[in-house]
Amino acid sequence: MSTQYHPSPLGTNTPWPIWALGVVLLVILAGVTWQMKVVGAAPPQPLEAIQWERTLSFVGQSNGDIAVLDAATRQEVARFQGEQGFLRGSLRALNRERKRSGMSPDLPFKLTGHVDGRITLLDTATGQRLNLESFGPTNSAVFSQLQWARPAT
């Protein structure tokens, strides 16, 4: 099977539709670049309204437990024992970024419940945010139970 080449408007043996496609792509690229410089990028999407919010500290204990402290009162409001894979993994990821940035591991985290049902964990030190609901309802429930946690009396 032979491919028949038509003379290109530019005088080469390249098929002219390929040249036309290249010009169209360059025009699109120039237009997008111009729009980004003149109009600017799309504004970040606002987070949904906040339904509840807690500022918490997570402290590893010598026996392997994780104590959850209310950041304002420094009172323990919950304690996680055992493996707690999702909780530990989430905190480990956020603390790794703190270490990389040379920030204190003692700064609190902000746990937020939004009116649309989403739950986020914000690292107040680095600004990183985990959308916990994206890991499934079982995993986000580990953190959502902290909404009601109160110090033992």
N, CA, C and O atoms as a DFTB+ gen file, in Angstrom:
612 C
 N C O
     1  1       0.846      -1.156       0.000
     2  2       0.000       0.000       0.000
     3  2       0.901       1.232       0.000
     4  3       1.842       1.325       0.788
     5  1       0.615       2.141      -0.858
     6  2       1.448       3.335      -0.935
     7  2       0.659       4.537      -0.456
     8  3      -0.548       4.643      -0.674
     9  1       1.364       5.430       0.197
    10  2       0.752       6.665       0.673
    11  2       1.065       7.738      -0.342
    12  3       2.215       7.945      -0.730
    13  1       0.028       8.406      -0.758
    14  2       0.225       9.433      -1.767
    15  2       0.355      10.784      -1.081
    16  3      -0.515      11.188      -0.310
    17  1       1.434      11.468      -1.365
    18  2       1.666      12.780      -0.766
    19  2       1.213      13.853      -1.736
    20  3       1.479      13.796      -2.936
    21  1       0.521      14.829      -1.177
    22  2       0.141      15.994      -1.960
    23  2       1.124      17.100      -1.643
    24  3       1.632      17.176      -0.524
    25  1       1.389      17.928      -2.578
    26  2       2.333      19.012      -2.296
    27  2       1.843      19.870      -1.123
    28  3       0.676      20.258      -1.058
    29  1       2.740      20.145      -0.227
    30  2       2.417      20.969       0.931
    31  2       2.466      22.429       0.539
    32  3       3.269      22.817      -0.309
    33  1       1.608      23.253       1.153
    34  2       1.663      24.688       0.858
    35  2       3.013      25.293       1.239
    36  3       3.360      26.379       0.774
    37  1       3.771      24.602       2.078
    38  2       5.075      25.114       2.495
    39  2       6.203      24.600       1.621
    40  3       7.365      24.945       1.839
    41  1       5.878      23.793       0.650
    42  2       6.889      23.340      -0.300
    43  2       7.703      22.152       0.157
    44  3       8.788      21.928      -0.380
    45  1       7.239      21.383       1.115
    46  2       7.972      20.196       1.546
    47  2       7.166      18.959       1.180
    48  3       6.063      19.077       0.646
    49  1       7.688      17.797       1.453
    50  2       6.980      16.564       1.166
    51  2       6.075      16.125       2.306
    52  3       5.477      15.051       2.233
    53  1       5.960      16.923       3.351
    54  2       5.074      16.609       4.473
    55  2       3.639      16.864       4.027
    56  3       3.357      17.894       3.415
    57  1       2.736      15.944       4.325
    58  2       1.339      16.172       3.937
    59  2       0.794      17.446       4.570
    60  3       1.027      17.705       5.751
    61  1       0.081      18.226       3.801
    62  2      -0.390      19.522       4.296
    63  2      -1.341      19.404       5.482
    64  3      -1.348      20.317       6.308
    65  1      -2.152      18.340       5.632
    66  2      -2.995      18.291       6.831
    67  2      -2.187      18.255       8.134
    68  3      -2.651      18.750       9.161
    69  1      -1.001      17.683       8.098
    70  2      -0.167      17.660       9.301
    71  2       0.314      19.067       9.631
    72  3       0.345      19.459      10.798
    73  1       0.686      19.819       8.614
    74  2       1.090      21.209       8.840
    75  2      -0.083      22.025       9.376
    76  3       0.086      22.846      10.277
    77  1      -1.262      21.798       8.822
    78  2      -2.446      22.536       9.265
    79  2      -2.758      22.210      10.729
    80  3      -3.090      23.101      11.511
    81  1      -2.649      20.936      11.091
    82  2      -2.880      20.536      12.470
    83  2      -1.877      21.203      13.407
    84  3      -2.244      21.648      14.495
    85  1      -0.621      21.273      12.993
    86  2       0.407      21.932      13.798
    87  2       0.101      23.401      14.010
    88  3       0.272      23.919      15.114
    89  1      -0.349      24.074      12.965
    90  2      -0.689      25.497      13.087
    91  2      -1.877      25.680      14.032
    92  3      -1.876      26.595      14.855
    93  1      -2.885      24.823      13.920
    94  2      -4.052      24.919      14.807
    95  2      -3.627      24.721      16.256
    96  3      -4.075      25.461      17.132
    97  1      -2.776      23.743      16.526
    98  2      -2.315      23.506      17.894
    99  2      -1.529      24.689      18.434
   100  3      -1.675      25.046      19.603
   101  1      -0.692      25.303      17.595
   102  2       0.061      26.479      18.032
   103  2      -0.860      27.654      18.348
   104  3      -0.629      28.388      19.309
   105  1      -1.906      27.832      17.537
   106  2      -2.858      28.913      17.787
   107  2      -3.601      28.667      19.108
   108  3      -3.804      29.598      19.886
   109  1      -4.000      27.429      19.358
   110  2      -4.687      27.104      20.618
   111  2      -3.757      27.352      21.806
   112  3      -4.165      27.948      22.803
   113  1      -2.525      26.902      21.701
   114  2      -1.554      27.100      22.776
   115  2      -1.332      28.588      23.042
   116  3      -1.274      29.008      24.198
   117  1      -1.208      29.383      21.988
   118  2      -1.020      30.825      22.149
   119  2      -2.249      31.455      22.812
   120  3      -2.113      32.335      23.661
   121  1      -3.444      31.007      22.427
   122  2      -4.670      31.543      23.008
   123  2      -4.794      31.223      24.490
   124  3      -5.183      32.080      25.284
   125  1      -4.468      29.998      24.862
   126  2      -4.538      29.609      26.276
   127  2      -3.503      30.383      27.086
   128  3      -3.795      30.840      28.191
   129  1      -2.313      30.530      26.549
   130  2      -1.268      31.288      27.242
   131  2      -1.697      32.736      27.429
   132  3      -1.526      33.299      28.510
   133  1      -2.251      33.339      26.390
   134  2      -2.719      34.720      26.478
   135  2      -3.802      34.843      27.535
   136  3      -3.786      35.782      28.330
   137  1      -4.745      33.905      27.555
   138  2      -5.829      33.958      28.534
   139  2      -5.288      33.853      29.955
   140  3      -5.747      34.574      30.842
   141  1      -4.316      32.966      30.187
   142  2      -3.752      32.804      31.520
   143  2      -3.057      34.072      31.984
   144  3      -3.111      34.416      33.165
   145  1      -2.399      34.777      31.053
   146  2      -1.682      35.991      31.435
   147  2      -2.621      37.175      31.618
   148  3      -2.432      37.973      32.536
   149  1      -3.623      37.303      30.767
   150  2      -4.517      38.453      30.818
   151  2      -5.636      38.245      31.833
   152  3      -5.856      39.089      32.702
   153  1      -6.333      37.133      31.724
   154  2      -7.491      36.883      32.577
   155  2      -7.078      36.236      33.889
   156  3      -7.675      36.507      34.931
   157  1      -6.077      35.395      33.846
   158  2      -5.629      34.677      35.035
   159  2      -6.225      33.289      35.077
   160  3      -7.154      32.956      34.340
   161  1      -5.664      32.494      35.960
   162  2      -6.148      31.121      36.118
   163  2      -7.503      31.136      36.804
   164  3      -7.892      32.126      37.423
   165  1      -8.204      30.037      36.687
   166  2      -9.492      29.919      37.350
   167  2      -9.289      30.047      38.857
   168  3      -8.336      29.490      39.402
   169  1     -10.170      30.772      39.532
   170  2     -10.007      30.918      40.985
   171  2     -10.203      29.568      41.666
   172  3     -10.958      28.727      41.179
   173  1      -9.525      29.362      42.790
   174  2      -9.713      28.089      43.494
   175  2     -11.159      27.942      43.944
   176  3     -11.818      28.916      44.306
   177  1     -11.631      26.714      43.914
   178  2     -12.998      26.448      44.328
   179  2     -13.122      26.650      45.835
   180  3     -12.307      26.127      46.597
   181  1     -14.122      27.395      46.270
   182  2     -14.276      27.604      47.711
   183  2     -14.722      26.309      48.377
   184  3     -15.445      25.503      47.793
   185  1     -14.275      26.135      49.601
   186  2     -14.725      24.990      50.365
   187  2     -16.165      25.232      50.808
   188  3     -16.582      26.370      51.025
   189  1     -16.900      24.160      50.934
   190  2     -18.272      24.270      51.407
   191  2     -18.282      24.847      52.817
   192  3     -17.268      24.850      53.514
   193  1     -19.428      25.325      53.209
   194  2     -19.575      25.908      54.539
   195  2     -19.215      24.883      55.612
   196  3     -19.436      23.683      55.449
   197  1     -18.673      25.372      56.677
   198  2     -18.217      24.510      57.769
   199  2     -19.378      24.234      58.723
   200  3     -20.089      25.146      59.145
   201  1     -19.550      22.957      59.051
   202  2     -20.572      22.559      60.012
   203  2     -19.982      22.462      61.421
   204  3     -20.606      22.892      62.391
   205  1     -18.795      21.902      61.525
   206  2     -18.105      21.804      62.809
   207  2     -16.599      21.792      62.571
   208  3     -16.123      21.491      61.477
   209  1     -15.869      22.127      63.625
   210  2     -14.412      22.198      63.511
   211  2     -13.797      21.936      64.881
   212  3     -14.295      22.401      65.906
   213  1     -12.696      21.175      64.870
   214  2     -11.943      20.902      66.101
   215  2     -10.463      21.065      65.811
   216  3      -9.976      20.673      64.750
   217  1      -9.758      21.646      66.761
   218  2      -8.313      21.743      66.669
   219  2      -7.741      20.723      67.643
   220  3      -7.964      20.799      68.851
   221  1      -6.990      19.755      67.083
   222  2      -6.528      18.610      67.865
   223  2      -5.035      18.386      67.690
   224  3      -4.448      18.734      66.666
   225  1      -4.443      17.799      68.712
   226  2      -3.058      17.345      68.649
   227  2      -3.059      15.831      68.805
   228  3      -3.823      15.280      69.597
   229  1      -2.198      15.165      68.045
   230  2      -2.069      13.715      68.118
   231  2      -0.687      13.412      68.675
   232  3       0.330      13.798      68.098
   233  1      -0.666      12.708      69.816
   234  2       0.600      12.481      70.516
   235  2       0.821      10.981      70.667
   236  3      -0.019      10.272      71.220
   237  1       1.963      10.506      70.168
   238  2       2.323       9.106      70.331
   239  2       2.735       8.825      71.769
   240  3       3.473       9.601      72.375
   241  1       2.260       7.722      72.305
   242  2       2.564       7.336      73.678
   243  2       3.634       6.243      73.688
   244  3       3.860       5.583      72.674
   245  1       4.283       6.055      74.822
   246  2       5.358       5.068      74.933
   247  2       4.869       3.645      74.705
   248  3       5.652       2.790      74.290
   249  1       3.585       3.367      74.967
   250  2       3.053       2.021      74.764
   251  2       2.513       1.809      73.345
   252  3       1.950       0.754      73.056
   253  1       2.678       2.802      72.451
   254  2       2.231       2.680      71.071
   255  2       0.882       3.296      70.798
   256  3       0.488       3.425      69.638
   257  1       0.161       3.681      71.835
   258  2      -1.141       4.326      71.644
   259  2      -0.956       5.718      71.047
   260  3       0.134       6.289      71.084
   261  1      -2.042       6.246      70.498
   262  2      -2.052       7.632      70.034
   263  2      -3.085       8.367      70.861
   264  3      -4.276       8.060      70.802
   265  1      -2.625       9.339      71.631
   266  2      -3.521      10.165      72.431
   267  2      -3.944      11.367      71.599
   268  3      -3.119      12.002      70.943
   269  1      -5.237      11.674      71.632
   270  2      -5.773      12.832      70.921
   271  2      -6.101      13.881      71.959
   272  3      -6.906      13.650      72.861
   273  1      -5.467      15.044      71.823
   274  2      -5.649      16.131      72.787
   275  2      -6.403      17.285      72.142
   276  3      -6.174      17.615      70.978
   277  1      -7.303      17.894      72.905
   278  2      -7.923      19.132      72.466
   279  2      -6.821      20.188      72.523
   280  3      -6.209      20.385      73.572
   281  1      -6.565      20.859      71.418
   282  2      -5.420      21.779      71.361
   283  2      -5.575      22.962      72.311
   284  3      -4.578      23.475      72.819
   285  1      -6.791      23.398      72.557
   286  2      -6.997      24.557      73.427
   287  2      -6.784      24.208      74.890
   288  3      -6.134      24.960      75.617
   289  1      -7.322      23.077      75.333
   290  2      -7.266      22.731      76.757
   291  2      -6.132      21.763      77.099
   292  3      -5.792      21.598      78.271
   293  1      -5.542      21.121      76.078
   294  2      -4.496      20.096      76.230
   295  2      -5.009      18.889      77.016
   296  3      -4.207      18.132      77.564
   297  1      -6.322      18.695      77.080
   298  2      -6.903      17.529      77.722
   299  2      -7.098      16.423      76.693
   300  3      -7.442      16.676      75.538
   301  1      -6.870      15.191      77.140
   302  2      -7.043      14.056      76.247
   303  2      -8.530      13.823      76.009
   304  3      -9.307      13.712      76.958
   305  1      -8.922      13.748      74.740
   306  2     -10.329      13.531      74.392
   307  2     -10.557      12.149      73.789
   308  3     -11.694      11.685      73.720
   309  1      -9.492      11.492      73.354
   310  2      -9.615      10.146      72.791
   311  2      -8.245       9.480      72.821
   312  3      -7.208      10.133      72.934
   313  1      -8.282       8.154      72.715
   314  2      -7.036       7.391      72.662
   315  2      -7.260       6.234      71.694
   316  3      -8.235       5.490      71.797
   317  1      -6.328       6.106      70.753
   318  2      -6.400       5.019      69.779
   319  2      -5.356       3.978      70.136
   320  3      -4.180       4.292      70.318
   321  1      -5.802       2.738      70.233
   322  2      -4.910       1.639      70.575
   323  2      -4.846       0.680      69.400
   324  3      -5.736       0.650      68.550
   325  1      -3.796      -0.087      69.370
   326  2      -3.671      -1.095      68.322
   327  2      -3.142      -0.513      67.025
   328  3      -2.519       0.549      67.000
   329  1      -3.406      -1.233      65.960
   330  2      -2.799      -0.894      64.676
   331  2      -3.259       0.456      64.132
   332  3      -2.422       1.304      63.822
   333  1      -4.562       0.675      64.009
   334  2      -5.103       1.950      63.521
   335  2      -4.388       2.410      62.240
   336  3      -3.860       3.520      62.175
   337  1      -4.384       1.547      61.241
   338  2      -3.617       1.791      60.022
   339  2      -3.909       3.108      59.326
   340  3      -2.982       3.835      58.969
   341  1      -5.186       3.428      59.126
   342  2      -5.512       4.660      58.401
   343  2      -5.125       5.888      59.200
   344  3      -4.534       6.822      58.658
   345  1      -5.450       5.894      60.473
   346  2      -5.117       7.034      61.329
   347  2      -3.604       7.243      61.362
   348  3      -3.122       8.356      61.151
   349  1      -2.868       6.185      61.624
   350  2      -1.402       6.286      61.684
   351  2      -0.813       6.699      60.337
   352  3       0.086       7.538      60.276
   353  1      -1.321       6.113      59.270
   354  2      -0.805       6.445      57.945
   355  2      -1.045       7.900      57.570
   356  3      -0.171       8.553      57.001
   357  1      -2.225       8.402      57.890
   358  2      -2.544       9.800      57.587
   359  2      -1.641      10.746      58.366
   360  3      -1.087      11.694      57.810
   361  1      -1.501      10.477      59.651
   362  2      -0.656      11.341      60.481
   363  2       0.808      11.235      60.087
   364  3       1.532      12.230      60.110
   365  1       1.249      10.036      59.726
   366  2       2.634       9.841      59.302
   367  2       2.935      10.659      58.040
   368  3       3.991      11.282      57.933
   369  1       2.003      10.649      57.098
   370  2       2.202      11.406      55.856
   371  2       2.299      12.907      56.134
   372  3       3.155      13.593      55.577
   373  1       1.425      13.404      56.991
   374  2       1.455      14.832      57.306
   375  2       2.694      15.200      58.119
   376  3       3.296      16.248      57.886
   377  1       3.077      14.356      59.063
   378  2       4.270      14.639      59.874
   379  2       5.556      14.540      59.062
   380  3       6.528      15.237      59.351
   381  1       5.565      13.680      58.050
   382  2       6.749      13.574      57.177
   383  2       7.005      14.909      56.480
   384  3       8.149      15.336      56.332
   385  1       5.924      15.556      56.055
   386  2       6.062      16.860      55.399
   387  2       6.523      17.919      56.393
   388  3       7.271      18.827      56.029
   389  1       6.087      17.812      57.639
   390  2       6.546      18.747      58.662
   391  2       8.045      18.604      58.883
   392  3       8.765      19.599      58.972
   393  1       8.512      17.356      58.971
   394  2       9.949      17.124      59.173
   395  2      10.752      17.694      58.022
   396  3      11.782      18.338      58.225
   397  1      10.266      17.450      56.798
   398  2      10.962      17.957      55.614
   399  2      11.084      19.472      55.639
   400  3      12.089      20.035      55.205
   401  1      10.050      20.121      56.151
   402  2      10.029      21.585      56.198
   403  2      10.663      22.135      57.462
   404  3      10.766      23.352      57.617
   405  1      11.095      21.259      58.379
   406  2      11.729      21.693      59.613
   407  2      10.760      22.303      60.609
   408  3      11.147      23.154      61.411
   409  1       9.497      21.875      60.564
   410  2       8.488      22.434      61.460
   411  2       8.269      21.518      62.660
   412  3       8.572      20.326      62.618
   413  1       7.748      22.092      63.704
   414  2       7.520      21.362      64.945
   415  2       6.421      20.310      64.771
   416  3       5.379      20.593      64.180
   417  1       6.650      19.103      65.281
   418  2       5.600      18.080      65.219
   419  2       4.495      18.320      66.244
   420  3       3.486      17.616      66.240
   421  1       4.676      19.312      67.127
   422  2       3.718      19.562      68.197
   423  2       2.578      20.496      67.799
   424  3       1.621      20.654      68.558
   425  1       2.662      21.111      66.633
   426  2       1.599      22.028      66.218
   427  2       0.319      21.232      65.948
   428  3       0.388      20.094      65.485
   429  1      -0.847      21.822      66.233
   430  2      -2.103      21.077      66.108
   431  2      -2.575      20.913      64.655
   432  3      -2.065      21.549      63.732
   433  1      -3.555      20.044      64.501
   434  2      -4.231      19.812      63.234
   435  2      -5.657      20.330      63.381
   436  3      -6.193      20.386      64.489
   437  1      -6.268      20.706      62.264
   438  2      -7.641      21.180      62.297
   439  2      -8.517      20.167      61.563
   440  3      -8.357      19.944      60.363
   441  1      -9.432      19.565      62.294
   442  2     -10.377      18.601      61.745
   443  2     -11.686      19.340      61.490
   444  3     -12.244      19.956      62.398
   445  1     -12.177      19.278      60.248
   446  2     -13.338      20.068      59.856
   447  2     -14.389      19.197      59.185
   448  3     -14.081      18.401      58.298
   449  1     -15.628      19.357      59.619
   450  2     -16.773      18.725      58.974
   451  2     -17.527      19.784      58.187
   452  3     -17.895      20.824      58.733
   453  1     -17.757      19.524      56.916
   454  2     -18.442      20.492      56.049
   455  2     -19.914      20.107      55.910
   456  3     -20.279      18.951      56.124
   457  1     -20.757      21.075      55.552
   458  2     -22.196      20.819      55.462
   459  2     -22.532      19.804      54.378
   460  3     -23.588      19.174      54.435
   461  1     -21.664      19.634      53.400
   462  2     -21.932      18.652      52.346
   463  2     -21.481      17.246      52.740
   464  3     -21.546      16.326      51.925
   465  1     -21.022      17.071      53.988
   466  2     -20.640      15.753      54.482
   467  2     -19.158      15.443      54.383
   468  3     -18.709      14.415      54.890
   469  1     -18.394      16.307      53.743
   470  2     -16.959      16.055      53.639
   471  2     -16.278      16.319      54.971
   472  3     -16.722      17.151      55.761
   473  1     -15.195      15.596      55.202
   474  2     -14.378      15.800      56.400
   475  2     -12.948      16.015      55.931
   476  3     -12.423      15.237      55.135
   477  1     -12.321      17.074      56.429
   478  2     -10.948      17.365      56.043
   479  2     -10.075      17.473      57.287
   480  3     -10.528      17.872      58.360
   481  1      -8.809      17.103      57.108
   482  2      -7.807      17.252      58.159
   483  2      -6.741      18.191      57.614
   484  3      -6.059      17.867      56.641
   485  1      -6.600      19.346      58.238
   486  2      -5.659      20.368      57.802
   487  2      -4.467      20.394      58.738
   488  3      -4.622      20.477      59.956
   489  1      -3.280      20.323      58.164
   490  2      -2.060      20.490      58.937
   491  2      -1.816      21.988      59.053
   492  3      -1.496      22.649      58.064
   493  1      -1.968      22.523      60.260
   494  2      -1.828      23.970      60.447
   495  2      -0.396      24.439      60.236
   496  3      -0.160      25.630      60.035
   497  1       0.559      23.523      60.280
   498  2       1.966      23.895      60.088
   499  2       2.307      24.060      58.614
   500  3       2.922      25.054      58.228
   501  1       1.913      23.094      57.784
   502  2       2.317      23.106      56.369
   503  2       1.214      23.562      55.426
   504  3       1.484      23.909      54.276
   505  1      -0.023      23.565      55.902
   506  2      -1.145      23.933      55.045
   507  2      -1.670      22.776      54.202
   508  3      -2.592      22.961      53.409
   509  1      -1.095      21.582      54.364
   510  2      -1.584      20.425      53.620
   511  2      -2.937      20.010      54.153
   512  3      -3.189      20.057      55.357
   513  1      -3.815      19.598      53.232
   514  2      -5.168      19.207      53.614
   515  2      -5.462      17.823      53.054
   516  3      -5.226      17.554      51.876
   517  1      -5.979      16.951      53.908
   518  2      -6.429      15.624      53.477
   519  2      -7.948      15.627      53.427
   520  3      -8.605      15.945      54.418
   521  1      -8.504      15.275      52.279
   522  2      -9.944      15.098      52.152
   523  2     -10.248      13.665      52.559
   524  3     -10.130      12.745      51.749
   525  1     -10.634      13.481      53.793
   526  2     -10.743      12.150      54.380
   527  2     -11.842      11.306      53.753
   528  3     -11.731      10.081      53.712
   529  1     -12.896      11.941      53.267
   530  2     -13.986      11.162      52.679
   531  2     -13.554      10.462      51.396
   532  3     -14.199       9.504      50.969
   533  1     -12.496      10.917      50.790
   534  2     -12.025      10.276      49.558
   535  2     -11.393       8.911      49.837
   536  3     -11.126       8.155      48.902
   537  1     -11.154       8.588      51.095
   538  2     -10.600       7.287      51.460
   539  2     -11.691       6.296      51.866
   540  3     -11.392       5.185      52.304
   541  1     -12.944       6.694      51.722
   542  2     -14.056       5.802      52.026
   543  2     -14.675       6.095      53.376
   544  3     -14.038       6.694      54.242
   545  1     -15.930       5.667      53.557
   546  2     -16.653       6.000      54.790
   547  2     -16.064       5.361      56.043
   548  3     -16.114       5.958      57.119
   549  1     -15.515       4.175      55.924
   550  2     -14.945       3.519      57.108
   551  2     -13.735       4.284      57.616
   552  3     -13.580       4.491      58.819
   553  1     -12.879       4.703      56.692
   554  2     -11.681       5.443      57.092
   555  2     -12.020       6.846      57.598
   556  3     -11.439       7.294      58.586
   557  1     -12.939       7.539      56.949
   558  2     -13.274       8.886      57.423
   559  2     -14.005       8.832      58.768
   560  3     -13.955       9.790      59.538
   561  1     -14.681       7.718      59.051
   562  2     -15.370       7.576      60.338
   563  2     -14.392       7.548      61.505
   564  3     -14.741       7.939      62.619
   565  1     -13.167       7.088      61.253
   566  2     -12.143       7.076      62.307
   567  2     -11.937       8.496      62.825
   568  3     -11.805       8.711      64.030
   569  1     -11.910       9.458      61.914
   570  2     -11.697      10.851      62.315
   571  2     -13.004      11.537      62.700
   572  3     -13.013      12.376      63.601
   573  1     -14.119      11.194      62.029
   574  2     -15.374      11.901      62.314
   575  2     -15.858      11.665      63.734
   576  3     -16.570      12.505      64.283
   577  1     -15.489      10.543      64.342
   578  2     -15.888      10.295      65.730
   579  2     -15.264      11.299      66.697
   580  3     -15.739      11.459      67.821
   581  1     -14.217      11.964      66.265
   582  2     -13.550      12.945      67.128
   583  2     -14.349      14.233      67.258
   584  3     -14.038      15.071      68.105
   585  1     -15.375      14.399      66.431
   586  2     -16.229      15.580      66.537
   587  2     -16.849      15.673      67.931
   588  3     -16.945      16.765      68.490
   589  1     -17.266      14.557      68.489
   590  2     -17.976      14.530      69.756
   591  2     -17.097      14.140      70.936
   592  3     -17.567      14.145      72.074
   593  1     -15.851      13.809      70.700
   594  2     -14.978      13.320      71.780
   595  2     -14.790      14.402      72.850
   596  3     -14.502      15.560      72.547
   597  1     -14.959      13.991      74.094
   598  2     -14.804      14.889      75.239
   599  2     -13.858      14.270      76.244
   600  3     -13.709      13.049      76.272
   601  1     -13.216      15.079      77.069
   602  2     -12.333      14.532      78.087
   603  2     -13.086      13.600      79.044
   604  3     -14.249      13.827      79.378
   605  1     -12.395      12.559      79.468
   606  2     -12.993      11.636      80.452
   607  2     -13.125      12.379      81.774
   608  3     -12.245      13.148      82.160
   609  1     -14.214      12.143      82.446
   610  2     -14.412      12.826      83.747
   611  2     -14.202      11.900      84.893
   612  3     -14.328      12.308      86.047
